[in-house]
Amino acid sequence: MIAGKSAKGKGMMIAGGVLLAGGIAGTIASIFLTSCPEPANTVGCKYEPHRTLAVPIAASGALVGGLLLAVGVGYGVRYKRWQRWKPEDEKVIKQSALVPTMTPGGAGLGYVGRF
């Protein structure tokens, strides 16, 4: 539950899918609109200097959309697992986890378990 509502991830998946599709379409459109074919008087040659700004902005929209989609799917999977959980299952299941570790000289991963 987040703010009294079920955290199903549905809204994030919708927003992420729309943003991802828009970002991909914007990236493709900005590449085509800013490419300069052979004749020098076309629209692409007029906007070619803007390519270094237009393409990364559209690609970053696609990246944010993919991130929202992935987080929404994670919430959805966690919600489905929460729905299937029963208290009697907790007594049988042994749990383990991969956790981050930090030392003064670096960082790594540790594998811990509860038996």
N, C-alpha and C positions, 0 to 999 in steps of 0.2 A: 504494500500500500504506500502510495505517495500522495500526501495532502488529502487523505481520506478516500482516494480513488484507487482502483486496481491498476497496478503497473503492468499492463499487458503489452506495451510497446507499439500498439497499433498506430497511434498518431505519429510517432517517430518514424515508423516504416513508411507511412504515407508521405510525410514531409520529405524524408530522405529519398524516396523513389522519384518524387516530382523534381526535387532539386538535382538529383543525379541525372535524370533525363534532360532537364533544362540545361545543365552544365555541359553535357556531352553535345547536345544540339548547338549550344552557343560556341563551344570550342570548334566544332566542325564549320559552323557558319563564319566565325571570325577567321579561320584559316583560309576559307575560300574567298572571303571578301577582301582580305589583305594580301592575297598572293598576286604577283605581278606577272601576267603572261607576256608574250612577245610584244604586242603593240603597246606603245608607251602612253596612249591617251585613254586607257580603260579605267574603270572605277578602282580596280585592285591596285594599280600603280599610284593612284591618288592617295589611297589609305595605307600604303605599305609601311610608312614610318610608325603607324599606330599598332603594328603587329606585335611589337615587344610588350605592349601593355594589354591589348585586347585578348590575346590567346591565354596568357597566364591568369587573367581575371576569370575568364570563363572556365578554365581548368580548375581553378580553386573552388568555384561553385560546385563542380562535379565531385571534387574531393570531399567537400563538406557534406554533400548529399550521400556519398558512399559511407562516410563516418556515421551520419544519422541513421542510415539504413542498418548498418552493422550493430549499432547500439540498440536500436529497436528490435532487431532479431534476437539479440542477447536478452533483452527484457522479456520478450515473448517466450523464449525457451525457459527462462527462469520461472515465469508465471505458470507454464504448463507443468513443470517439475513440482512446483509448490502445490498445484491442484491435485497431483497424483500422490502426494506424501501422506502417509498415515503414521500415527504415533507408534504403532507396533513395529513398523519398519525400522525405526531408529534403534531398537534394541539389537537387531540382527546385523545391521550394516556397520562395518568397520570403516572409519574415514581416514583419508590421507589427503595431503595437499602439497602443492609445490609453492613455496613462499620465497619472496626476495630476502636476501641476507646482505648486510653491510658490515664491512670491517674497515679499519683505518686505512688499509692499503688497497681497497677495491670493493667490488660488489659481486654477487653471484646469486645462485638459486639453491634452496635447500628443500629437502623432501621430509616432511614431518607426518606423523601418523598418530591416530588415537585408536587404541585397541580395547 
